[in-house]
Amino acid sequence: MTLIMNAAPLAMSEYKFSYDEAKSVLVWHFIAMYAPSLFLAFFMKNLSPFRLILLGILFYLIAVLVALFSVSFWDFG
């Protein structure tokens, strides 16, 4: 996680994004990192552990595909 948090602003500077844009990406990263914990009890109640793991893997694969094939501002965020 530390490597991603350090690499994202550096990559954004290479693609000529502004400092404010890099800052907002980090803010949204923190929100996206902690917001799912608000819904964790709901997910644990309604999904089996296996399905919850599959859902996490699915979101991870989507994030990998977006990271590999796009460099727009919204893809960094």
Distance bins in CASP14 RR format, pairs under 12 A and 6 or more apart:
PFRMAT RR
TARGET T0000
AUTHOR 0000-0000-0000
RMODE 2
METHOD distances of the structure
MODEL  1
1 7 0 0 0 0 0 1 0 0 0 0 0
1 8 0 0 0 0 0 1 0 0 0 0 0
1 29 0 0 0 0 1 0 0 0 0 0 0
1 30 0 0 0 0 0 1 0 0 0 0 0
1 33 0 0 0 0 1 0 0 0 0 0 0
2 8 0 0 0 0 0 1 0 0 0 0 0
3 10 0 0 0 0 0 1 0 0 0 0 0
3 11 0 0 0 0 0 1 0 0 0 0 0
4 10 0 0 0 0 0 1 0 0 0 0 0
4 11 0 0 0 0 1 0 0 0 0 0 0
4 25 0 0 0 0 0 1 0 0 0 0 0
4 26 0 0 0 0 0 1 0 0 0 0 0
4 29 0 0 0 0 1 0 0 0 0 0 0
4 32 0 0 0 0 0 1 0 0 0 0 0
4 33 0 0 0 0 0 1 0 0 0 0 0
4 63 0 0 0 0 0 1 0 0 0 0 0
4 64 0 0 0 0 0 1 0 0 0 0 0
4 67 0 0 0 0 1 0 0 0 0 0 0
4 76 0 0 0 0 0 1 0 0 0 0 0
4 77 0 0 0 0 0 1 0 0 0 0 0
5 11 0 0 0 0 0 1 0 0 0 0 0
5 22 0 0 0 0 0 1 0 0 0 0 0
5 25 0 0 0 0 0 1 0 0 0 0 0
5 26 1 0 0 1 0 0 0 0 0 0 0
5 27 0 0 0 0 0 1 0 0 0 0 0
5 29 1 0 0 1 0 0 0 0 0 0 0
5 30 0 0 0 0 1 0 0 0 0 0 0
5 33 0 0 0 0 1 0 0 0 0 0 0
6 12 0 0 0 0 0 1 0 0 0 0 0
6 13 0 0 0 0 0 1 0 0 0 0 0
6 22 0 0 0 0 0 1 0 0 0 0 0
6 26 0 0 0 0 0 1 0 0 0 0 0
6 29 0 0 0 0 0 1 0 0 0 0 0
7 13 0 0 0 0 0 1 0 0 0 0 0
7 14 0 0 0 0 0 1 0 0 0 0 0
7 22 0 0 0 0 0 1 0 0 0 0 0
7 25 0 0 0 0 0 1 0 0 0 0 0
7 26 0 0 0 0 0 1 0 0 0 0 0
7 29 0 0 0 0 0 1 0 0 0 0 0
7 67 0 0 0 0 0 1 0 0 0 0 0
7 76 0 0 0 0 0 1 0 0 0 0 0
8 14 0 0 0 0 0 1 0 0 0 0 0
8 15 0 0 0 0 0 1 0 0 0 0 0
8 17 0 0 0 0 0 1 0 0 0 0 0
8 21 0 0 0 0 0 1 0 0 0 0 0
8 22 1 0 0 1 0 0 0 0 0 0 0
8 23 0 0 0 0 0 1 0 0 0 0 0
8 24 0 0 0 0 0 1 0 0 0 0 0
8 25 1 0 0 1 0 0 0 0 0 0 0
8 26 1 0 0 1 0 0 0 0 0 0 0
8 27 0 0 0 0 0 1 0 0 0 0 0
8 28 0 0 0 0 0 1 0 0 0 0 0
8 29 1 0 0 1 0 0 0 0 0 0 0
8 30 0 0 0 0 0 1 0 0 0 0 0
8 67 0 0 0 0 1 0 0 0 0 0 0
8 71 0 0 0 0 0 1 0 0 0 0 0
8 73 0 0 0 0 0 1 0 0 0 0 0
8 75 0 0 0 0 0 1 0 0 0 0 0
8 76 1 0 0 1 0 0 0 0 0 0 0
8 77 0 0 0 0 1 0 0 0 0 0 0
9 15 0 0 0 0 0 1 0 0 0 0 0
9 17 0 0 0 0 1 0 0 0 0 0 0
9 18 0 0 0 0 0 1 0 0 0 0 0
9 19 0 0 0 0 1 0 0 0 0 0 0
9 20 0 0 0 0 0 1 0 0 0 0 0
9 21 0 0 0 0 1 0 0 0 0 0 0
9 22 1 0 1 0 0 0 0 0 0 0 0
9 23 0 0 0 0 1 0 0 0 0 0 0
9 24 0 0 0 0 0 1 0 0 0 0 0
9 25 1 0 0 1 0 0 0 0 0 0 0
9 26 1 0 0 1 0 0 0 0 0 0 0
9 27 0 0 0 0 0 1 0 0 0 0 0
9 29 0 0 0 0 0 1 0 0 0 0 0
9 76 0 0 0 0 1 0 0 0 0 0 0
9 77 0 0 0 0 0 1 0 0 0 0 0
10 17 0 0 0 0 0 1 0 0 0 0 0
10 22 0 0 0 0 1 0 0 0 0 0 0
10 25 0 0 0 0 0 1 0 0 0 0 0
10 26 0 0 0 0 0 1 0 0 0 0 0
10 76 0 0 0 0 0 1 0 0 0 0 0
11 17 0 0 0 0 1 0 0 0 0 0 0
11 21 0 0 0 0 0 1 0 0 0 0 0
11 22 0 0 0 0 1 0 0 0 0 0 0
11 25 0 0 0 0 1 0 0 0 0 0 0
11 67 0 0 0 0 1 0 0 0 0 0 0
11 71 0 0 0 0 1 0 0 0 0 0 0
11 73 0 0 0 0 0 1 0 0 0 0 0
11 75 0 0 0 0 0 1 0 0 0 0 0
11 76 1 0 0 1 0 0 0 0 0 0 0
11 77 0 0 0 0 0 1 0 0 0 0 0
12 18 0 0 0 0 1 0 0 0 0 0 0
12 19 0 0 0 0 1 0 0 0 0 0 0
12 20 0 0 0 0 0 1 0 0 0 0 0
12 21 1 0 0 1 0 0 0 0 0 0 0
12 22 1 0 1 0 0 0 0 0 0 0 0
12 23 0 0 0 0 1 0 0 0 0 0 0
12 24 0 0 0 0 0 1 0 0 0 0 0
12 25 1 0 0 1 0 0 0 0 0 0 0
12 26 0 0 0 0 1 0 0 0 0 0 0
12 29 0 0 0 0 0 1 0 0 0 0 0
12 71 0 0 0 0 1 0 0 0 0 0 0
12 72 0 0 0 0 0 1 0 0 0 0 0
12 73 0 0 0 0 1 0 0 0 0 0 0
12 75 0 0 0 0 0 1 0 0 0 0 0
12 76 1 0 1 0 0 0 0 0 0 0 0
12 77 0 0 0 0 1 0 0 0 0 0 0
13 19 0 0 0 0 1 0 0 0 0 0 0
13 21 0 0 0 0 1 0 0 0 0 0 0
13 22 1 0 0 1 0 0 0 0 0 0 0
13 23 0 0 0 0 0 1 0 0 0 0 0
13 25 0 0 0 0 0 1 0 0 0 0 0
13 76 0 0 0 0 0 1 0 0 0 0 0
14 22 0 0 0 0 0 1 0 0 0 0 0
14 71 0 0 0 0 1 0 0 0 0 0 0
14 76 0 0 0 0 0 1 0 0 0 0 0
15 21 0 0 0 0 1 0 0 0 0 0 0
15 22 0 0 0 0 0 1 0 0 0 0 0
15 25 0 0 0 0 0 1 0 0 0 0 0
15 70 0 0 0 0 0 1 0 0 0 0 0
15 71 1 0 1 0 0 0 0 0 0 0 0
15 72 0 0 0 0 1 0 0 0 0 0 0
15 73 0 0 0 0 1 0 0 0 0 0 0
15 75 0 0 0 0 0 1 0 0 0 0 0
15 76 0 0 0 0 1 0 0 0 0 0 0
16 22 0 0 0 0 0 1 0 0 0 0 0
16 71 0 0 0 0 0 1 0 0 0 0 0
16 73 0 0 0 0 0 1 0 0 0 0 0
17 23 0 0 0 0 0 1 0 0 0 0 0
17 24 0 0 0 0 1 0 0 0 0 0 0
17 25 0 0 0 0 1 0 0 0 0 0 0
17 26 0 0 0 0 0 1 0 0 0 0 0
17 71 0 0 0 0 1 0 0 0 0 0 0
17 72 0 0 0 0 1 0 0 0 0 0 0
17 73 1 0 0 1 0 0 0 0 0 0 0
17 74 0 0 0 0 0 1 0 0 0 0 0
17 75 0 0 0 0 0 1 0 0 0 0 0
17 76 1 0 0 1 0 0 0 0 0 0 0
17 77 0 0 0 0 0 1 0 0 0 0 0
18 24 0 0 0 0 1 0 0 0 0 0 0
18 25 0 0 0 0 0 1 0 0 0 0 0
18 73 0 0 0 0 1 0 0 0 0 0 0
19 25 0 0 0 0 0 1 0 0 0 0 0
19 26 0 0 0 0 0 1 0 0 0 0 0
20 26 0 0 0 0 0 1 0 0 0 0 0
20 27 0 0 0 0 0 1 0 0 0 0 0
20 73 0 0 0 0 0 1 0 0 0 0 0
21 27 0 0 0 0 0 1 0 0 0 0 0
21 28 0 0 0 0 0 1 0 0 0 0 0
21 72 0 0 0 0 0 1 0 0 0 0 0
21 73 1 0 1 0 0 0 0 0 0 0 0
21 74 0 0 0 0 0 1 0 0 0 0 0
21 76 0 0 0 0 1 0 0 0 0 0 0
21 77 0 0 0 0 1 0 0 0 0 0 0
22 28 0 0 0 0 0 1 0 0 0 0 0
22 29 0 0 0 0 0 1 0 0 0 0 0
22 73 0 0 0 0 1 0 0 0 0 0 0
22 76 0 0 0 0 1 0 0 0 0 0 0
22 77 0 0 0 0 1 0 0 0 0 0 0
23 29 0 0 0 0 0 1 0 0 0 0 0
23 30 0 0 0 0 0 1 0 0 0 0 0
23 76 0 0 0 0 0 1 0 0 0 0 0
23 77 0 0 0 0 0 1 0 0 0 0 0
24 30 0 0 0 0 0 1 0 0 0 0 0
24 31 0 0 0 0 0 1 0 0 0 0 0
24 73 0 0 0 0 1 0 0 0 0 0 0
24 74 0 0 0 0 0 1 0 0 0 0 0
24 76 0 0 0 0 1 0 0 0 0 0 0
24 77 0 0 0 0 1 0 0 0 0 0 0
25 31 0 0 0 0 0 1 0 0 0 0 0
25 32 0 0 0 0 0 1 0 0 0 0 0
25 72 0 0 0 0 0 1 0 0 0 0 0
25 73 1 0 0 1 0 0 0 0 0 0 0
25 74 0 0 0 0 1 0 0 0 0 0 0
25 75 0 0 0 0 1 0 0 0 0 0 0
25 76 1 0 1 0 0 0 0 0 0 0 0
25 77 1 0 1 0 0 0 0 0 0 0 0
26 32 0 0 0 0 0 1 0 0 0 0 0
26 33 0 0 0 0 0 1 0 0 0 0 0
26 76 0 0 0 0 1 0 0 0 0 0 0
26 77 0 0 0 0 1 0 0 0 0 0 0
27 33 0 0 0 0 0 1 0 0 0 0 0
27 34 0 0 0 0 0 1 0 0 0 0 0
27 76 0 0 0 0 0 1 0 0 0 0 0
27 77 0 0 0 0 1 0 0 0 0 0 0
28 34 0 0 0 0 0 1 0 0 0 0 0
28 35 0 0 0 0 0 1 0 0 0 0 0
28 73 0 0 0 0 0 1 0 0 0 0 0
28 74 0 0 0 0 1 0 0 0 0 0 0
28 75 0 0 0 0 0 1 0 0 0 0 0
28 76 0 0 0 0 1 0 0 0 0 0 0
28 77 1 0 1 0 0 0 0 0 0 0 0
29 35 0 0 0 0 0 1 0 0 0 0 0
29 63 0 0 0 0 0 1 0 0 0 0 0
29 76 0 0 0 0 1 0 0 0 0 0 0
29 77 1 0 0 1 0 0 0 0 0 0 0
30 77 0 0 0 0 0 1 0 0 0 0 0
31 37 0 0 0 0 0 1 0 0 0 0 0
31 38 0 0 0 0 0 1 0 0 0 0 0
31 77 0 0 0 0 0 1 0 0 0 0 0
32 38 0 0 0 0 0 1 0 0 0 0 0
32 59 0 0 0 0 0 1 0 0 0 0 0
32 63 0 0 0 0 1 0 0 0 0 0 0
32 76 0 0 0 0 0 1 0 0 0 0 0
32 77 1 0 0 1 0 0 0 0 0 0 0
33 77 0 0 0 0 0 1 0 0 0 0 0
34 40 0 0 0 0 0 1 0 0 0 0 0
36 42 0 0 0 0 0 1 0 0 0 0 0
36 43 0 0 0 0 1 0 0 0 0 0 0
36 44 0 0 0 0 0 1 0 0 0 0 0
36 52 0 0 0 0 0 1 0 0 0 0 0
36 55 0 0 0 0 0 1 0 0 0 0 0
36 56 0 0 0 0 1 0 0 0 0 0 0
36 59 0 0 0 0 1 0 0 0 0 0 0
37 43 0 0 0 0 0 1 0 0 0 0 0
37 44 0 0 0 0 0 1 0 0 0 0 0
39 45 0 0 0 0 0 1 0 0 0 0 0
39 46 0 0 0 0 0 1 0 0 0 0 0
39 47 0 0 0 0 0 1 0 0 0 0 0
39 52 0 0 0 0 0 1 0 0 0 0 0
39 55 0 0 0 0 0 1 0 0 0 0 0
40 46 0 0 0 0 0 1 0 0 0 0 0
40 47 0 0 0 0 0 1 0 0 0 0 0
40 52 0 0 0 0 1 0 0 0 0 0 0
40 55 0 0 0 0 0 1 0 0 0 0 0
40 56 0 0 0 0 0 1 0 0 0 0 0
41 47 0 0 0 0 0 1 0 0 0 0 0
41 52 0 0 0 0 0 1 0 0 0 0 0
42 52 0 0 0 0 0 1 0 0 0 0 0
43 49 0 0 0 0 0 1 0 0 0 0 0
43 51 0 0 0 0 1 0 0 0 0 0 0
43 52 1 0 1 0 0 0 0 0 0 0 0
43 53 0 0 0 0 0 1 0 0 0 0 0
43 54 0 0 0 0 0 1 0 0 0 0 0
43 55 1 0 0 1 0 0 0 0 0 0 0
43 56 0 0 0 0 1 0 0 0 0 0 0
43 59 0 0 0 0 0 1 0 0 0 0 0
44 51 0 0 0 0 0 1 0 0 0 0 0
44 52 1 0 0 1 0 0 0 0 0 0 0
44 53 0 0 0 0 0 1 0 0 0 0 0
44 55 0 0 0 0 0 1 0 0 0 0 0
45 52 0 0 0 0 0 1 0 0 0 0 0
46 52 0 0 0 0 1 0 0 0 0 0 0
46 55 0 0 0 0 0 1 0 0 0 0 0
47 53 0 0 0 0 1 0 0 0 0 0 0
47 54 0 0 0 0 1 0 0 0 0 0 0
47 55 1 0 0 1 0 0 0 0 0 0 0
47 56 0 0 0 0 0 1 0 0 0 0 0
48 54 0 0 0 0 1 0 0 0 0 0 0
48 55 0 0 0 0 0 1 0 0 0 0 0
49 55 0 0 0 0 0 1 0 0 0 0 0
49 56 0 0 0 0 0 1 0 0 0 0 0
50 56 0 0 0 0 0 1 0 0 0 0 0
50 57 0 0 0 0 0 1 0 0 0 0 0
51 57 0 0 0 0 0 1 0 0 0 0 0
51 58 0 0 0 0 0 1 0 0 0 0 0
52 58 0 0 0 0 0 1 0 0 0 0 0
52 59 0 0 0 0 0 1 0 0 0 0 0
53 59 0 0 0 0 0 1 0 0 0 0 0
53 60 0 0 0 0 0 1 0 0 0 0 0
54 60 0 0 0 0 0 1 0 0 0 0 0
54 61 0 0 0 0 0 1 0 0 0 0 0
55 61 0 0 0 0 0 1 0 0 0 0 0
55 62 0 0 0 0 0 1 0 0 0 0 0
56 62 0 0 0 0 1 0 0 0 0 0 0
56 63 0 0 0 0 1 0 0 0 0 0 0
56 64 0 0 0 0 0 1 0 0 0 0 0
57 63 0 0 0 0 0 1 0 0 0 0 0
57 64 0 0 0 0 0 1 0 0 0 0 0
58 64 0 0 0 0 0 1 0 0 0 0 0
58 65 0 0 0 0 0 1 0 0 0 0 0
59 65 0 0 0 0 0 1 0 0 0 0 0
59 66 0 0 0 0 0 1 0 0 0 0 0
60 66 0 0 0 0 0 1 0 0 0 0 0
60 67 0 0 0 0 0 1 0 0 0 0 0
61 67 0 0 0 0 0 1 0 0 0 0 0
61 68 0 0 0 0 0 1 0 0 0 0 0
62 68 0 0 0 0 0 1 0 0 0 0 0
62 69 0 0 0 0 0 1 0 0 0 0 0
62 70 0 0 0 0 0 1 0 0 0 0 0
62 75 0 0 0 0 0 1 0 0 0 0 0
63 69 0 0 0 0 0 1 0 0 0 0 0
63 70 0 0 0 0 0 1 0 0 0 0 0
63 75 0 0 0 0 1 0 0 0 0 0 0
63 76 0 0 0 0 0 1 0 0 0 0 0
63 77 0 0 0 0 0 1 0 0 0 0 0
64 70 0 0 0 0 0 1 0 0 0 0 0
64 75 0 0 0 0 0 1 0 0 0 0 0
65 75 0 0 0 0 0 1 0 0 0 0 0
66 72 0 0 0 0 1 0 0 0 0 0 0
66 74 0 0 0 0 1 0 0 0 0 0 0
66 75 1 0 1 0 0 0 0 0 0 0 0
66 76 0 0 0 0 1 0 0 0 0 0 0
66 77 0 0 0 0 1 0 0 0 0 0 0
67 75 1 0 0 1 0 0 0 0 0 0 0
67 76 0 0 0 0 1 0 0 0 0 0 0
67 77 0 0 0 0 0 1 0 0 0 0 0
68 75 0 0 0 0 1 0 0 0 0 0 0
69 75 0 0 0 0 1 0 0 0 0 0 0
70 76 0 0 0 0 1 0 0 0 0 0 0
70 77 0 0 0 0 0 1 0 0 0 0 0
71 77 0 0 0 0 0 1 0 0 0 0 0
END
